[in-house]
């Protein structure tokens, strides 16, 4: 016998934790590599061929 409401709540909680973890990783990268990352993105996205790669 499956308890569907419980599984639903567990899945929602897991999705929320995943989204939160991705946010933590993103902010960590931004803090560690902020200016360098922005400069690299600006340079690589200025050329369409390089941006596609």
Residue, then its C-alpha position, 0 to 999 in steps of 0.5 A: x500500500x503506497x502512501x501517495x500524499x507522503x511521497x508527494x511531500x517528500x518529493x516536494x521537499x527534495x526538489x526544494x532542497x535541490x533548488x536551494x543547493x543550486x543557489x548556494x553553489x551559484x552564489x559561492x561561485x559568484x563570490x569566489x570568481x565574481x569579477x573574473x567570471x563576468x570578464x570571461x563571460x563578456x569576452x566569450x559572448x562577444x563572439x558568436x562562434x565562441x559563444x556557441x562553443 
